[in-house]
Structure formats: C-alpha cells, structure tokens
Amino acid sequence: MKTFIRFAILSCLFVFSASSMNAQVNGQNVTFIKFGNASGFLGTYIQKSGKTWVEEGKQQGVSNFTFKETHRDEWSVYLVDASRGVNIQLDLHTKKVMYSDRNNPTSRELYNIIEQYSGVNGWTAMSAKFVTSDNNRGFFAHTSGKTWEETNRRNPNTKFTFQEVGRDEWSVYLHDASRGVNIQLDLHRKKVVYSDANTASFDLYDITQSN
C-alpha cells in the first residue's frame, strides 16, 4: 500500500512539474515554436537574435523565411516579413499560427502550434562557453549555415571547425569529419560531450553559459 501511495505521489508531482514548465512559456518569453497540421510536424519558428526570427521547414538549419518581431503581449508574438508583406501571429493561447498579407489583411489560421519553448535550449542555442578541468576557457560558436567553430583562451589561433548534424530539445550535435570527432553540447546537463571512432562518449568540458 505504501509503495502504491508513493508511486501515486511521484506521478502527480511529475505531471504537475511538466504542466508548470509548459505554463511558464508565454508570449513574453517564448523563443521557439514547432508547428504542423493534421498530418503532423511541418517546421519551426525560431528567435535567432534580438528581433530576428526565422521559419524553418523539416530540414533543420535551412531558413525558409526571415521575420522581424514587432511586439509581444501576454499570449502572442507578432512578426512581419516586409519583403513579402506578410504578418504572422504566434498565438500560444489558441495554439495557432495566424497569417495575413498585403493582399488579404484578414488574419486566418495557417498552422497549429505543437510545442513551445522559452530561453536558450537545443533548438535555439547559437553559442556555448566552456571551462576545462585545468581552468582553460573557450567557446563553441555558430558562424554560418551549419558551421560551428571551437576556440579557447590559451590557444586563440587554434580553431576546430564542425558541421551541425542535428538538434533536439536540449542538445546541439556537431561533427568534425577531418578528425572523426563528435561533440554534443548538452544544455540540460551543462556538459560538452566528446566521442570519436575509438572513444565512447564522455564529458569533456563544463558549459558555463549559452546563448
């Protein structure tokens, strides 16, 4: 009986925690949205920097359209693509992406919002600062397209170049084909994880900051 009660309490705490995390994402702090339709996932809206957002399809890292954020309210983010005369409302209350354009200013439903996230996470991260066990410091930074670079304070002229091969909710995955090296920037555990053809995954550095 005690085991059952303990399990029930833990289950309730898990549900409450998940619900609370979801409730914290609103129009004021959202940075990433997955959208789709009845057939499933179609793409994402990602706040890249400042007021700049991009819409990407299923192929991550390939921007279909670029938007400027005009304002926010409690439940929505409002975006504009001036080059096409397109306005987008990311409505987290109704879970809808709303669309209008210069030829039809009436706002209408474009997509369903499937998931939303706030802050820096695996979907939005563009850089990660790290510290080594001997207190050397450096960073991984997205430079263009799917290209990232690693540099460090002690040897600033030595740089390693990686290609981004994937992302998920908490991590960015990088690969250096010239050295056969794989890197996972794990923002949940705050670790840089290393592996290669001869070495299983292990924690290489601590992540101190991400943007």
CORDA-V104343 format. One record per pair of residues at least 12 apart in sequence whose C-alpha atoms are under 8 Angstrom apart, sorted by the first residue. I is the first residue (numbers start at 0). J is the second residue. If there is no record, write none. Layout:
<<I	J> <I	J>>
This chain:
<<21	115> <21	116> <24	115> <24	116> <24	117> <25	73> <25	74> <25	75> <25	91> <26	71> <26	72> <26	73> <26	74> <26	75> <26	76> <26	90> <26	91> <27	71> <27	72> <27	73> <27	74> <27	75> <27	76> <28	117> <28	118> <29	115> <29	116> <29	117> <29	118> <30	45> <30	46> <30	115> <30	116> <30	117> <30	118> <30	119> <30	123> <31	43> <31	44> <31	45> <31	46> <31	115> <31	116> <31	117> <31	122> <31	123> <32	44> <32	45> <32	112> <32	113> <32	114> <32	115> <32	116> <33	112> <33	113> <33	114> <33	115> <34	96> <34	110> <34	111> <34	112> <34	113> <34	114> <35	110> <35	111> <35	112> <35	113> <36	110> <36	111> <40	57> <40	113> <41	56> <41	57> <42	54> <42	55> <42	56> <42	57> <42	58> <43	55> <43	56> <43	57> <45	122> <45	123> <46	123> <47	123> <47	125> <50	67> <50	68> <50	69> <51	65> <51	66> <51	67> <51	68> <52	65> <52	66> <52	67> <52	68> <52	78> <53	65> <53	66> <54	66> <59	165> <59	166> <60	144> <60	145> <61	144> <64	80> <65	80> <66	78> <66	79> <66	80> <66	81> <67	79> <67	80> <74	90> <74	91> <74	92> <75	88> <75	89> <75	90> <75	91> <75	92> <76	88> <76	89> <76	90> <77	89> <83	100> <84	100> <84	101> <85	98> <85	99> <85	100> <85	101> <86	98> <86	99> <86	100> <87	99> <91	112> <94	111> <94	112> <94	113> <95	108> <95	109> <95	110> <95	111> <95	112> <96	108> <96	109> <96	110> <96	111> <96	112> <97	109> <97	110> <119	209> <119	210> <120	168> <120	169> <120	170> <120	186> <121	166> <121	167> <121	168> <121	169> <121	170> <121	171> <121	185> <121	186> <122	166> <122	167> <122	168> <122	169> <122	170> <122	171> <123	210> <124	171> <124	209> <124	210> <125	140> <125	141> <125	209> <125	210> <126	138> <126	139> <126	140> <126	141> <126	209> <126	210> <127	139> <127	140> <127	184> <127	206> <127	207> <127	208> <127	209> <127	210> <128	206> <128	207> <128	208> <128	209> <129	191> <129	204> <129	205> <129	206> <129	207> <129	208> <130	204> <130	205> <130	206> <130	207> <131	203> <131	204> <131	205> <132	204> <135	151> <135	152> <135	153> <136	151> <136	152> <136	153> <137	149> <137	150> <137	151> <137	152> <138	150> <138	151> <145	162> <145	163> <145	164> <146	160> <146	161> <146	162> <146	163> <147	160> <147	161> <147	162> <147	163> <147	173> <148	160> <148	161> <149	161> <159	175> <160	175> <161	173> <161	174> <161	175> <161	176> <162	174> <162	175> <169	185> <169	186> <169	187> <170	183> <170	184> <170	185> <170	186> <170	187> <171	183> <171	184> <171	185> <172	184> <179	195> <179	196> <180	193> <180	194> <180	195> <180	196> <181	193> <181	194> <181	195> <182	194> <186	206> <186	209> <189	205> <189	206> <189	207> <190	202> <190	203> <190	204> <190	205> <190	206> <191	203> <191	204> <191	205> <191	206> <192	204>>
